Amino acid sequence: MARKKSFAIIGLSNFGKAVIDTLVAKKQHVMVFDADQAKVNNMIASYEQIDGVALDSTIKANLIEQGLDQYDNVIVTMATNIEASVLTIISLQDIGVNNIIAKSKDSRHARILKALGITNIVQPDLIAGNIIAAKAMFDVAIEMQTVDENYASVVIKVTEPSINGSSLLDLRLINNKDYNIVHIKRKGKVILPGDIDSLKLGDELLFIAKINAINDLTTKLQAVEEPTEVDK
């Protein structure tokens, strides 16, 4: 099991709340910060596992007082106020925080963050748009979790009867430059696959794959529905 990590979340936007939900579900240590005391109180009341402090994160002394440099990761989720985002990140860097993940409002904001040396930048609207566009490219039902212009995290369910019981080696589903199989999920159990492991109907495979490889993967793993009389 991965060790429990500590996360400081600065900014209680809807995006910040979604991040908190995920971290709490993964049983990580979460501390929240926001300038709005009511937001902090509401968040603390919603979870038994987290604590929070109301503060102005653009002021370096506040970050020092709260020991922000001691967290495994600091996630800056405010983006509508670009100035507050930038000043917060500069203050974090001044006190020695290097492990910063930041949300950007748009491409301009992202360029500013990159100029500050931030490499972990999340632009939710762009991600959502890429996922919708990529999913629209395929006729089969797949679940995309993240995507950039080259790679996607995608879950494909095995529905093709002819491959039931066949090994990954027999199916030539071996990790390569186009994709990697992260795990197989079978009846709620996660399996770390080897070449000799076989697939069964209903298995769900999590891939990290190039966008242009997804169609071939889905064609191999999913049954093609016969056209109805209406379709013909």
N, C-alpha and C positions, 0 to 999 in steps of 0.2 A: 504494500500500500504506500502511495506517495505521502511524504511527510506533510503535516499540517502547516500551512503558510499563513502569514499575516498580510492583510490588505488594508490600505487606507483608501477610502473612496471620498474624493473631494467633489462635491456638487451632487445634489439629490434631484437630478432631472429624471425623466421617465427612463432614459437610457441607463442612468446610474442605478435606478431601482431594479432594472432588469439584470444588471451585473450583480447586484447584491443578492437577488433571488437565487442566481446560479451558484454563487460562492457559498451562500448559507446551505443550499441543498448539498453541496460538496463538503460541508462541515469544516469550512475554513474559518480562520479568525478574521472578523471584519470590524473595522472602526470607521464611522462615517463622520464627515465634516461638511458643514454648509453655513452660509451666513444667516440663514433663516432659522431661528430657534424653533419655530412651530414645525418646520419640516423635519428637523432633527428629532424632536419629541415624538412626532408621529411615526418616524421610522423605528425608533427605539421601542415604542409601544407595540409595533407590528411583529417584532422578533425578540425572542428571549436571548438569542445568541450574540447580539451585537450591542455595541456602545456607540455614543456619538457626542460630539462637541460642536457648539455653534461658534464659528470664528470667521474672521476675514482672512482668507487664504492668501491674499496678495501681500500681506504683511509678514515679512520674514520672521520677526520675533514670535509670532503666533505659531508658526510651524516648528520653530526650535523648541518652544515651550511644550508642544505636544509630541515631541520626539519623532517627527515624520521621517527622519533619516534611519530609524530603526526598523521600518517595515520592509518586508520582502518585496512588495510591489506597491506603488502609489498610482492610483488611477484617477486622472483628472477628467471629469465627465461634463463639466460646464462648457458649452460651445456657443450659445447665443450671444454671450458677452465675450467677444474675442480678446478684448483688453484684459479682462479678469483672468481668462485662461492663460494668456501669455505671461502676465505678471506673476501668477501662481507658479507656473513652470520655472520661470527665472529664479524665483525665491527658493523653490525646491532644489534647483541646481546649485544655488549659492550655498546651501547648507549640506551639500554633498550627496543628494539623492540622484542616483543614476538610473534606477529601475522604474522609469516613468512610462505609463501608457496613457495616451491622451485622445480624447474625442475631438474631431474637427467638424466645424460647421459646413465647410465647403472647400473647394480646391485652393482658394486663396489662403484660408486658415491653415490648411495642410502644408502649404509652402512655407508659411511662417514657422510652423512647428518643426519642419525639416531643417530650416535655417538655424533653429535653436539646438539642433542635434538630436531631436526626438525621432526615433526610428519606428517605435510601436504606435502607429496612428490609426485610429478607427474612424471611418466616415460612414455611419449607418445607412444614410440615404443611398450612397453609391453602392454599398454592398447589396442592399435590397434590390436596387435597380439591376445590378449584374445578375443576381440570382433569378429574377423574373425573366430577364432576357435569355439567360442560358437554359432555363427550364422550357421556355417557349420553343427552343430549337429541337426538342425531342418529342416523339409521339408516345413514349412510354411513361409510366408513372414512376418517378424517382423523387427522392428527398434530398435536396441540396441544403447544406448547412452553412457553408461559407464558400465564397468564390472571389477570385480576382481575375485579371485578364488572361491568365494562363492555367491556373489550377483550381479545382473545386474539391470540397469535402462532400461526398455523395454516398447515400445509402441505397443499395439496389437489392430488392427482394427476389429470391430464386423462385420462379414460377414455371420454368421450362421443364416438363416431365422427363425429357430424354437425358438430362444431365443428373438426375437423381442418383446418388451413390457414386458418381464419378469423382476422382481425386482432382485436386487443383493442378497437379502435374499433367494428368491426362487431358484436362481442359485447357492446358497451356495458360493457366491463370497464375503466372509466376511474377513476382515483383520485378519491375523493370523501370526503364527511364520514363515510361508513359504513365505508370500508376503503381501504387503500393496498396496492398490489402492490410488495413490496420487491424481489423478483427472481424470475426463472424459471430453473429448473435443468433442463438438457437434456443427457442422456448425460454427466453429470458436469461439464458446463460451465455456469457461471453467466452469465446474460444480464440486464442492466439494461433493463427493457422500456420501449418507447415505444408510443404509440397505434397505430402502423402495424405493429408486430411481430405476427406470427401465432403461433398455438398449434399444437402437434403432439401427437398421442397419446403419452402417457408423460411429458409435461412435468410438472414439479412447481412449483407456484406458492406462494411464501411471502407470506402476507398478514398485515398488522396490521388486524384487523377487529373491529367491534362484534359482540358475542355474537349479537345478533338478526339479523345479516346473514349469518352463516355458513351457515345452512340454504339460503338462496337461492344462495349461491356454489357450494356442493356440488351442488345440484340442477342448476345450469347446466353444471358441469364434469365431473360424473361420471355414467356410464351407470346407469340403473335396471335392476337385475336382474329378469328375468321370474320370476314366482312358479312354483315347481315344483308338480307334481301334489299333493305332500304339503301344500304351503302353501295350495292352493286349497280 
